[in-house]
Amino acid sequence: MFIKVTKSGKYEYAQLVEAYRENGVVRHRVLLNFGRLDHIRNHPSFQRLALKLAELSAVETNIHTIEDISEAEISNYGYLAYRRLWEQFGLPTLLGKAQDRVTFDLQQACFLMAVQHLLTSRSKLGTYLGQNRYFNLPPVQLHHLYRALDILARSKESLEAELFFRSRNLFNLKVDVVFFDVTTFHFESVRKDCLRDFGFSKDGRGNEVQVVFGLLVDQSGRPVGYELFPGHTFDGHTLESALEKLAERFGIHRVIIVADRGINSKLNLKRIRDRGYGYIVASRLKKMPEEVLTAVFDPTGYQDGSSLDTMTWRYKVLPYLNRFQMEGQCFELPESLIVTYSEERAIKDRADRERNIERAEFLLKNRSRIKAQSKRGGRKYLRELTEGPIDWILDEEAILREARFDGYYALQTSEKDLSPQAILDIHHNLWKIEESFRIMKSTLEVRPVFHWTESRIKGHFVLCFLAFLLERTLEFQCHEAGLTASPEQIREALNSLNFVEVKVQGKTFLIKTKASKLAHDIWRLLRLKPPKNVTPKEELPLHSPPIAVDSGC
């Protein structure tokens, strides 16, 4: 951090500039434009600032030259918002229990890594090298960051359970509906082991090893828990672990599981019912028996659910007995099938199919590429011939079968006491878990994962879960207070809370930079006392929060 003077035309300009490294190259970013030097020298505001600094430092002589003021250093104090929540969840105590005979400060190492994910995601090495960015945060050794991951991996289940109960007590958490979904996190590697493996990538990175991540969230989108699986695990095989977590670790004995069709297998539905839970899952409508499809496509019995200013939308409820055999036994699950038809969805389905047909026609012109293609795209509309000179043709029958389902969507549910609209509304909120994945992958930058051992990988995901819990908690507190704040806006706001540290004739001062309105709102929401505009550094105690917390909180 330094003051840079640049010349443009016949004038010189002063700027507050920060140096940073990008791809191994040192670059500069301008943090503050002071303006023209001739204006600064004669501007009363700058003169008053210089006099105030001189007064606070008890300097008897006036400041006459720029050499009397040191180069500026900038540090962030916005991280204290997350420190407040960190302490609310009792994480210093919980991590203290996990620390056992470890000699370093485990919770401080974990907090540094969590804050780094929340404010400016970096690797563990980058976190270590950039930790002086956070004002008065105790220094942490690099090897302590890595050792902390090993301890987090071992403590995952106990931490997760303790945080669940604390969340329920702190925020009156009502867990009667739980959303479950699965995503994948890839590694920039092709080396597989017992955890990292090749599998179906939800990010289109099937040529790299990955892990499968199953997440549970409540109706509001707050995280309940997660499980990590080997990269080759099929989505449908992840639910049993989540059910065990709810029953045994969290003591939840009655809940409705909401999931997408990837979890909808007869065995999974039976497992849900066997534990006394209910479910609302997206139906595999195209695989339903023909007598059920006849009732689905019959226009009678549908109720209009559209309003005057929207496209056609209607629904109807069909009784459905889900029969299946397993290990020589016949099982029956009485369900309701809630079928919806949306004109808007029909338009989208047709457009998607037309794109796939175009892709299929392209493949017919480039037949050498056909077998290398996934059956999810245009290839599903191609049929291979075993006789004759032509080996592949466009499958017109498959196109017609698909077209029948344009606009239709269905849910299977065990909950017969809930109205169809309530069930549809609950399932509609499944987007919150997709949003959770987006936040973890983009804002918190869980990936790329720079670890290669099973213990470090698992510890990394525990850490990311802690960061996600803090972010979601602050986001919902903002929402409840009437503040419009996305995860990205919260990050930007907290990053705007900075001190500029300068020395004036040997005495160090902290000058508060201008912060965003949202940053001030968050500070008031958490009842944190804001710092003064200019403060002598010795007035803020070392290695402790420099801003007092309002005791009325």
DRENGUKE-292268 format. One record per residue (C-alpha): residue in one letter; z, y, x. Coordinates in steps of 0.2 Angstrom, whole numbers, m for minus. Each point is the difference from the previous one (the first is absolute). Example, Ala and Ser with C-alpha at 12.3 -4.5 7.8 and 13.67 -1.06 7.14 Angstrom:
BEGIN
[atom "A", [39, m22, 62]]
[atom "S", [m3, 17, 6]]
//
This chain:
BEGIN
[atom "M", [0, 0, 0]]
[atom "F", [m5, 17, 8]]
[atom "I", [m7, 17, m5]]
[atom "K", [m18, 1, 4]]
[atom "V", [m10, 17, 2]]
[atom "T", [m18, m1, m4]]
[atom "K", [m13, 14, 1]]
[atom "S", [m13, 2, m14]]
[atom "G", [m11, 15, 2]]
[atom "K", [9, 15, 7]]
[atom "Y", [17, m6, m7]]
[atom "E", [13, m13, 6]]
[atom "Y", [9, m11, m12]]
[atom "A", [17, m10, 1]]
[atom "Q", [2, m17, m7]]
[atom "L", [14, m13, m1]]
[atom "V", [m9, m16, 6]]
[atom "E", [6, m18, 1]]
[atom "A", [m8, m13, 12]]
[atom "Y", [m3, m18, m6]]
[atom "R", [m9, m15, 6]]
[atom "E", [m14, m8, m10]]
[atom "N", [m9, m15, 7]]
[atom "G", [6, 3, 17]]
[atom "V", [m6, 18, 0]]
[atom "V", [12, 15, 0]]
[atom "R", [m4, 12, m15]]
[atom "H", [7, 16, m7]]
[atom "R", [4, 5, m18]]
[atom "V", [5, 17, m5]]
[atom "L", [16, 1, m9]]
[atom "L", [2, 18, m3]]
[atom "N", [m11, 16, 3]]
[atom "F", [10, 15, 5]]
[atom "G", [m15, 12, m1]]
[atom "R", [m7, 12, 12]]
[atom "L", [11, 4, 15]]
[atom "D", [m2, 19, m2]]
[atom "H", [7, m2, m17]]
[atom "I", [14, m11, 5]]
[atom "R", [6, 12, 14]]
[atom "N", [2, 14, m13]]
[atom "H", [5, m10, m15]]
[atom "P", [17, 4, m7]]
[atom "S", [3, m18, m7]]
[atom "F", [m2, m7, 18]]
[atom "Q", [11, 13, 7]]
[atom "R", [13, m4, m13]]
[atom "L", [m1, m19, 4]]
[atom "A", [2, 4, 19]]
[atom "L", [15, 11, m3]]
[atom "K", [8, m13, m12]]
[atom "L", [m2, m13, 14]]
[atom "A", [7, 11, 13]]
[atom "E", [15, 4, m12]]
[atom "L", [3, m18, m4]]
[atom "S", [0, m4, 19]]
[atom "A", [12, 14, 4]]
[atom "V", [m13, 7, 12]]
[atom "E", [5, 17, 5]]
[atom "T", [m17, 5, 7]]
[atom "N", [m16, 2, m10]]
[atom "I", [m15, m12, 1]]
[atom "H", [m14, 9, 8]]
[atom "T", [m13, m13, 5]]
[atom "I", [m7, m17, m7]]
[atom "E", [8, m8, 15]]
[atom "D", [17, 2, m8]]
[atom "I", [m4, m13, m13]]
[atom "S", [m4, m18, 4]]
[atom "E", [m14, m11, m6]]
[atom "A", [4, m6, m18]]
[atom "E", [4, m18, m4]]
[atom "I", [m1, m7, m18]]
[atom "S", [11, m13, m8]]
[atom "N", [0, m7, m18]]
[atom "Y", [16, 0, m11]]
[atom "G", [m9, m5, m16]]
[atom "Y", [5, m18, 5]]
[atom "L", [18, 4, m6]]
[atom "A", [m6, m3, m18]]
[atom "Y", [m3, m18, 4]]
[atom "R", [16, m1, 10]]
[atom "R", [9, 6, m16]]
[atom "L", [m8, m15, m10]]
[atom "W", [3, m12, 15]]
[atom "E", [19, 4, m2]]
[atom "Q", [0, m1, m19]]
[atom "F", [m7, m18, 2]]
[atom "G", [14, m4, 12]]
[atom "L", [m12, m6, 13]]
[atom "P", [11, 6, 15]]
[atom "T", [13, m12, m6]]
[atom "L", [m12, m14, m5]]
[atom "L", [m9, 0, 17]]
[atom "G", [17, 2, 8]]
[atom "K", [4, m17, m7]]
[atom "A", [m16, m8, 6]]
[atom "Q", [3, 7, 17]]
[atom "D", [13, m13, 5]]
[atom "R", [2, 1, 19]]
[atom "V", [m15, 11, 4]]
[atom "T", [5, 14, 11]]
[atom "F", [m12, 13, m5]]
[atom "D", [0, 10, m17]]
[atom "L", [m11, m10, m11]]
[atom "Q", [0, 11, m15]]
[atom "Q", [m5, 15, 10]]
[atom "A", [m15, m10, 8]]
[atom "C", [m5, m6, m18]]
[atom "F", [2, 18, m7]]
[atom "L", [m12, 7, 14]]
[atom "M", [m13, m13, m4]]
[atom "A", [1, 3, m19]]
[atom "V", [m1, 19, 1]]
[atom "Q", [m15, m2, 12]]
[atom "H", [m9, m10, m14]]
[atom "L", [5, 12, m13]]
[atom "L", [m5, 16, 9]]
[atom "T", [m13, m4, 14]]
[atom "S", [m4, m18, 2]]
[atom "R", [m1, m7, 18]]
[atom "S", [2, m15, 9]]
[atom "K", [17, m5, 7]]
[atom "L", [m5, 7, 17]]
[atom "G", [m7, 16, m8]]
[atom "T", [17, 1, m10]]
[atom "Y", [9, m1, 17]]
[atom "L", [m10, 13, 9]]
[atom "G", [0, 12, m15]]
[atom "Q", [18, m1, m5]]
[atom "N", [5, 17, 6]]
[atom "R", [m10, 7, m14]]
[atom "Y", [15, m3, m11]]
[atom "F", [14, 13, 2]]
[atom "N", [16, m6, 7]]
[atom "L", [m4, m19, m3]]
[atom "P", [9, m11, 13]]
[atom "P", [m13, m7, 12]]
[atom "V", [m4, m18, m1]]
[atom "Q", [m6, m12, 13]]
[atom "L", [m17, m8, m2]]
[atom "H", [6, m18, 2]]
[atom "H", [14, 4, m13]]
[atom "L", [m14, 3, m13]]
[atom "Y", [m8, m17, 4]]
[atom "R", [17, m9, 0]]
[atom "A", [4, 9, m17]]
[atom "L", [m15, m9, m8]]
[atom "D", [6, m17, 5]]
[atom "I", [17, 4, m8]]
[atom "L", [m8, 7, m16]]
[atom "A", [m11, m17, m1]]
[atom "R", [16, m10, 0]]
[atom "S", [9, 12, m12]]
[atom "K", [m14, 2, m13]]
[atom "E", [8, m10, m15]]
[atom "S", [17, 7, 1]]
[atom "L", [m6, 18, 2]]
[atom "E", [m12, m2, m14]]
[atom "A", [13, m7, m12]]
[atom "E", [13, 14, 5]]
[atom "L", [m13, 13, m3]]
[atom "F", [m5, m7, m17]]
[atom "F", [18, 1, m6]]
[atom "R", [2, 18, 8]]
[atom "S", [m16, 6, m9]]
[atom "R", [6, m7, m16]]
[atom "N", [17, 9, 1]]
[atom "L", [m7, 16, 7]]
[atom "F", [m14, 3, m12]]
[atom "N", [5, m11, m15]]
[atom "L", [m14, m11, 4]]
[atom "K", [m6, m11, m16]]
[atom "V", [m9, m15, 6]]
[atom "D", [m6, m8, m16]]
[atom "V", [m19, 1, 5]]
[atom "V", [m6, m5, 17]]
[atom "F", [m17, 3, 7]]
[atom "F", [m7, m12, 13]]
[atom "D", [m15, 0, 10]]
[atom "V", [m7, m5, 17]]
[atom "T", [m10, 9, 14]]
[atom "T", [m5, m4, 18]]
[atom "F", [3, 9, 16]]
[atom "H", [m12, m3, 14]]
[atom "F", [2, 0, 19]]
[atom "E", [m13, 5, 12]]
[atom "S", [m1, m17, 7]]
[atom "V", [m7, m17, m2]]
[atom "R", [14, m10, 8]]
[atom "K", [10, m9, m14]]
[atom "D", [17, m8, 0]]
[atom "C", [12, m6, m13]]
[atom "L", [1, 17, m9]]
[atom "R", [m16, 8, 4]]
[atom "D", [m15, m9, m6]]
[atom "F", [m18, 2, m8]]
[atom "G", [m1, 1, m19]]
[atom "F", [m7, 10, m14]]
[atom "S", [2, 18, 5]]
[atom "K", [3, 13, m14]]
[atom "D", [m7, 13, 13]]
[atom "G", [m16, m8, 4]]
[atom "R", [6, m5, 18]]
[atom "G", [m2, m19, m2]]
[atom "N", [m6, m1, 19]]
[atom "E", [18, 4, 5]]
[atom "V", [17, m8, m1]]
[atom "Q", [12, 6, m14]]
[atom "V", [16, m2, m9]]
[atom "V", [2, m1, m19]]
[atom "F", [13, 12, m7]]
[atom "G", [8, m3, m18]]
[atom "L", [9, 15, m7]]
[atom "L", [12, 2, m15]]
[atom "V", [2, 17, m8]]
[atom "D", [9, 5, m16]]
[atom "Q", [m7, 10, m14]]
[atom "S", [2, 16, 8]]
[atom "G", [m9, m6, 16]]
[atom "R", [16, m1, 11]]
[atom "P", [0, m15, 12]]
[atom "V", [10, m15, m5]]
[atom "G", [m4, m12, 15]]
[atom "Y", [m15, m8, 9]]
[atom "E", [m5, m16, 8]]
[atom "L", [m11, m3, 15]]
[atom "F", [m12, m15, 1]]
[atom "P", [m12, m7, 12]]
[atom "G", [m17, 8, m1]]
[atom "H", [m9, m15, m8]]
[atom "T", [12, m1, m15]]
[atom "F", [m8, 0, m17]]
[atom "D", [6, 14, m11]]
[atom "G", [5, m13, m13]]
[atom "H", [12, m9, 12]]
[atom "T", [11, 16, 3]]
[atom "L", [8, 2, m16]]
[atom "E", [13, m15, 1]]
[atom "S", [8, 9, 15]]
[atom "A", [1, 16, m10]]
[atom "L", [9, m9, m15]]
[atom "E", [12, m8, 12]]
[atom "K", [4, 18, 7]]
[atom "L", [3, 7, m18]]
[atom "A", [12, m15, m5]]
[atom "E", [9, m4, 16]]
[atom "R", [1, 15, 10]]
[atom "F", [1, 14, m13]]
[atom "G", [8, m10, m14]]
[atom "I", [m13, 6, m13]]
[atom "H", [m1, m13, m14]]
[atom "R", [m11, 8, m13]]
[atom "V", [m15, 10, 4]]
[atom "I", [m18, 1, m5]]
[atom "I", [m12, m3, 15]]
[atom "V", [m16, 11, m1]]
[atom "A", [m15, m5, 11]]
[atom "D", [m18, 0, 2]]
[atom "R", [m12, m15, m2]]
[atom "G", [2, m6, 18]]
[atom "I", [18, m6, m5]]
[atom "N", [m6, m8, m16]]
[atom "S", [0, m19, 2]]
[atom "K", [8, m12, m12]]
[atom "L", [12, m6, 13]]
[atom "N", [6, 18, 3]]
[atom "L", [2, 3, m18]]
[atom "K", [10, m16, m2]]
[atom "R", [11, 5, 15]]
[atom "I", [4, 17, m8]]
[atom "R", [5, m8, m17]]
[atom "D", [10, m13, 9]]
[atom "R", [11, 14, 8]]
[atom "G", [3, 8, m17]]
[atom "Y", [m12, 15, 3]]
[atom "G", [m14, 7, m10]]
[atom "Y", [m17, 5, 6]]
[atom "I", [m15, 12, m4]]
[atom "V", [m15, m5, 11]]
[atom "A", [m18, 4, 0]]
[atom "S", [m10, m14, m8]]
[atom "R", [m14, m10, 8]]
[atom "L", [m10, 3, m16]]
[atom "K", [m16, m8, 6]]
[atom "K", [9, m16, 3]]
[atom "M", [7, m1, m17]]
[atom "P", [m6, m15, m12]]
[atom "E", [m15, 4, m10]]
[atom "E", [10, 0, m17]]
[atom "V", [11, 14, 7]]
[atom "L", [m16, 9, 6]]
[atom "T", [m7, m1, m18]]
[atom "A", [15, 8, m7]]
[atom "V", [m1, 14, 14]]
[atom "F", [m18, 4, m4]]
[atom "D", [3, 0, m19]]
[atom "P", [0, 18, m5]]
[atom "T", [12, m3, m14]]
[atom "G", [19, 3, 3]]
[atom "Y", [m2, 14, 12]]
[atom "Q", [11, 15, m2]]
[atom "D", [m7, 17, 5]]
[atom "G", [11, 8, 14]]
[atom "S", [m11, 14, 5]]
[atom "S", [3, 18, m3]]
[atom "L", [m13, 13, m7]]
[atom "D", [m5, 7, 17]]
[atom "T", [m2, m17, 10]]
[atom "M", [m12, m14, 0]]
[atom "T", [2, m16, m11]]
[atom "W", [16, m10, 4]]
[atom "R", [6, m14, m10]]
[atom "Y", [12, m15, 1]]
[atom "K", [6, m16, m9]]
[atom "V", [13, m13, 3]]
[atom "L", [m4, m19, 0]]
[atom "P", [13, m14, 0]]
[atom "Y", [m4, m11, 16]]
[atom "L", [8, m16, 5]]
[atom "N", [m2, m2, 18]]
[atom "R", [m1, m19, 3]]
[atom "F", [m2, m8, 17]]
[atom "Q", [5, m16, 9]]
[atom "M", [10, m1, 16]]
[atom "E", [5, m16, 9]]
[atom "G", [m4, m11, m15]]
[atom "Q", [10, 11, m12]]
[atom "C", [m7, 11, m14]]
[atom "F", [7, 18, m2]]
[atom "E", [m2, 13, m13]]
[atom "L", [3, 19, 2]]
[atom "P", [0, 9, m17]]
[atom "E", [m8, 17, 4]]
[atom "S", [m8, 15, m8]]
[atom "L", [m17, 5, 6]]
[atom "I", [m3, 19, m2]]
[atom "V", [m19, 4, 1]]
[atom "T", [m6, 17, 3]]
[atom "Y", [m18, 7, m1]]
[atom "S", [m4, 17, 8]]
[atom "E", [m17, 9, m1]]
[atom "E", [4, 8, 17]]
[atom "R", [4, m16, 8]]
[atom "A", [m16, m8, m7]]
[atom "I", [m10, 15, 8]]
[atom "K", [9, m4, 17]]
[atom "D", [m3, m19, m1]]
[atom "R", [m18, 3, m3]]
[atom "A", [m2, 12, 14]]
[atom "D", [9, m13, 12]]
[atom "R", [m11, m14, m6]]
[atom "E", [m16, 10, 3]]
[atom "R", [6, 4, 18]]
[atom "N", [3, m18, 3]]
[atom "I", [m17, m5, m7]]
[atom "E", [m8, 13, 12]]
[atom "R", [9, m8, 14]]
[atom "A", [m6, m18, m6]]
[atom "E", [m18, 6, 0]]
[atom "F", [2, 7, 17]]
[atom "L", [7, m17, 6]]
[atom "L", [m15, m9, m7]]
[atom "K", [m11, 11, 11]]
[atom "N", [11, m4, 15]]
[atom "R", [4, m18, m3]]
[atom "S", [8, m3, 17]]
[atom "R", [15, 10, m5]]
[atom "I", [4, m9, m16]]
[atom "K", [12, m13, 6]]
[atom "A", [9, 12, 11]]
[atom "Q", [5, 11, m16]]
[atom "S", [16, m2, m10]]
[atom "K", [m3, m7, m18]]
[atom "R", [9, 16, m7]]
[atom "G", [m15, 11, 2]]
[atom "G", [m18, m2, m3]]
[atom "R", [0, m18, 5]]
[atom "K", [9, m6, m16]]
[atom "Y", [m16, 4, m9]]
[atom "L", [m11, m11, 11]]
[atom "R", [m3, m19, m4]]
[atom "E", [m5, m12, 14]]
[atom "L", [m14, m12, m5]]
[atom "T", [0, m17, 8]]
[atom "E", [m18, m4, m4]]
[atom "G", [m17, 9, 2]]
[atom "P", [m6, 13, 12]]
[atom "I", [12, 13, m6]]
[atom "D", [18, m1, 6]]
[atom "W", [9, 14, m9]]
[atom "I", [m3, 9, m17]]
[atom "L", [8, 14, m10]]
[atom "D", [12, m9, m12]]
[atom "E", [m4, 8, m17]]
[atom "E", [12, m11, m9]]
[atom "A", [15, 6, 11]]
[atom "I", [m5, 18, m3]]
[atom "L", [0, m3, m19]]
[atom "R", [17, m9, 1]]
[atom "E", [7, 15, 9]]
[atom "A", [m7, 12, m12]]
[atom "R", [9, m7, m15]]
[atom "F", [17, 6, 8]]
[atom "D", [m5, 18, 2]]
[atom "G", [14, 11, m5]]
[atom "Y", [12, m14, m4]]
[atom "Y", [17, m2, 8]]
[atom "A", [15, m11, m5]]
[atom "L", [18, m3, 4]]
[atom "Q", [11, m16, m2]]
[atom "T", [18, 3, m4]]
[atom "S", [15, m11, m4]]
[atom "E", [8, 16, m9]]
[atom "K", [m2, m2, m18]]
[atom "D", [13, 13, m5]]
[atom "L", [m9, 14, 8]]
[atom "S", [m14, 10, m9]]
[atom "P", [m18, m2, 7]]
[atom "Q", [0, 19, 4]]
[atom "A", [17, m2, 10]]
[atom "I", [m7, m15, 10]]
[atom "L", [m16, 9, 4]]
[atom "D", [10, 15, 5]]
[atom "I", [11, m10, 12]]
[atom "H", [m15, m9, 8]]
[atom "H", [m9, 17, 2]]
[atom "N", [14, 5, 11]]
[atom "L", [m5, m13, 13]]
[atom "W", [m10, 14, 8]]
[atom "K", [17, 5, 8]]
[atom "I", [0, m15, 11]]
[atom "E", [m18, 4, 6]]
[atom "E", [6, 18, 3]]
[atom "S", [15, m8, 10]]
[atom "F", [m13, m9, 11]]
[atom "R", [m10, 16, 2]]
[atom "I", [15, 9, 6]]
[atom "M", [5, m13, 12]]
[atom "K", [m17, m2, 7]]
[atom "S", [m5, 19, 1]]
[atom "T", [15, 11, 0]]
[atom "L", [12, m11, 9]]
[atom "E", [m13, m8, 10]]
[atom "V", [7, m17, 1]]
[atom "R", [m16, m6, 9]]
[atom "P", [m6, m2, 13]]
[atom "V", [15, m11, 5]]
[atom "F", [2, 1, 19]]
[atom "H", [11, m16, 2]]
[atom "W", [m5, m17, 4]]
[atom "T", [16, m11, m2]]
[atom "E", [6, m7, m17]]
[atom "S", [17, 9, 2]]
[atom "R", [m7, 17, 4]]
[atom "I", [m13, m1, m14]]
[atom "K", [13, m5, m12]]
[atom "G", [12, 14, 6]]
[atom "H", [m14, 13, m1]]
[atom "F", [m2, m4, m19]]
[atom "V", [18, 1, m3]]
[atom "L", [0, 17, 8]]
[atom "C", [m15, 6, m10]]
[atom "F", [9, m7, m16]]
[atom "L", [15, 12, 4]]
[atom "A", [m12, 15, 3]]
[atom "F", [m9, m4, m17]]
[atom "L", [17, m1, m9]]
[atom "L", [5, 17, 7]]
[atom "E", [m17, 8, m4]]
[atom "R", [0, m7, m18]]
[atom "T", [18, 5, m3]]
[atom "L", [m4, 18, 5]]
[atom "E", [m16, 0, m10]]
[atom "F", [9, m5, m16]]
[atom "Q", [14, 12, 3]]
[atom "C", [m13, 14, 1]]
[atom "H", [m8, m6, m16]]
[atom "E", [16, m1, m9]]
[atom "A", [4, 18, 5]]
[atom "G", [m17, 6, m6]]
[atom "L", [m8, 2, 17]]
[atom "T", [m19, m6, 1]]
[atom "A", [0, m9, 17]]
[atom "S", [m11, m13, 6]]
[atom "P", [5, m11, 16]]
[atom "E", [m13, 10, 10]]
[atom "Q", [7, 17, m6]]
[atom "I", [18, m5, 4]]
[atom "R", [m5, m5, 17]]
[atom "E", [m9, 17, 3]]
[atom "A", [15, 9, m7]]
[atom "L", [13, m8, 11]]
[atom "N", [m12, 2, 15]]
[atom "S", [0, 19, m3]]
[atom "L", [19, 1, 3]]
[atom "N", [1, 4, 18]]
[atom "F", [10, 10, 13]]
[atom "V", [m9, 10, 14]]
[atom "E", [12, m1, 15]]
[atom "V", [m1, 15, 12]]
[atom "K", [11, 6, 14]]
[atom "V", [4, 19, 2]]
[atom "Q", [7, 5, 16]]
[atom "G", [8, m17, 2]]
[atom "K", [7, m2, m17]]
[atom "T", [m9, m13, m12]]
[atom "F", [m4, 4, m18]]
[atom "L", [m8, m9, m15]]
[atom "I", [m12, 9, m11]]
[atom "K", [m3, m8, m17]]
[atom "T", [m19, 0, m3]]
[atom "K", [m7, 3, m18]]
[atom "A", [0, m15, m10]]
[atom "S", [m9, m5, m17]]
[atom "K", [8, 3, m17]]
[atom "L", [1, m19, m3]]
[atom "A", [10, m1, 16]]
[atom "H", [13, 12, m6]]
[atom "D", [0, m8, m17]]
[atom "I", [4, m17, 8]]
[atom "W", [14, 8, 10]]
[atom "R", [8, 7, m15]]
[atom "L", [m3, m17, m10]]
[atom "L", [10, m9, 14]]
[atom "R", [13, 14, 1]]
[atom "L", [m3, 3, 19]]
[atom "K", [5, 16, 7]]
[atom "P", [m15, 9, 7]]
[atom "P", [2, 7, 18]]
[atom "K", [0, 19, 4]]
[atom "N", [m16, 8, 5]]
[atom "V", [6, 2, 18]]
[atom "T", [15, m11, 7]]
[atom "P", [7, m1, 18]]
[atom "K", [m3, m19, 4]]
[atom "E", [18, m2, 5]]
[atom "E", [6, 3, m18]]
[atom "L", [m9, m16, m5]]
[atom "P", [9, m15, 7]]
[atom "L", [m9, m12, 11]]
[atom "H", [m6, m17, m8]]
[atom "S", [6, 3, m17]]
[atom "P", [m8, 7, m15]]
[atom "P", [m2, 19, 3]]
[atom "I", [0, 4, m18]]
[atom "A", [16, m2, m10]]
[atom "V", [m1, m10, m16]]
[atom "D", [7, 9, m15]]
[atom "S", [16, m9, m5]]
[atom "G", [m3, 3, m18]]
[atom "C", [m14, m14, 0]]
//
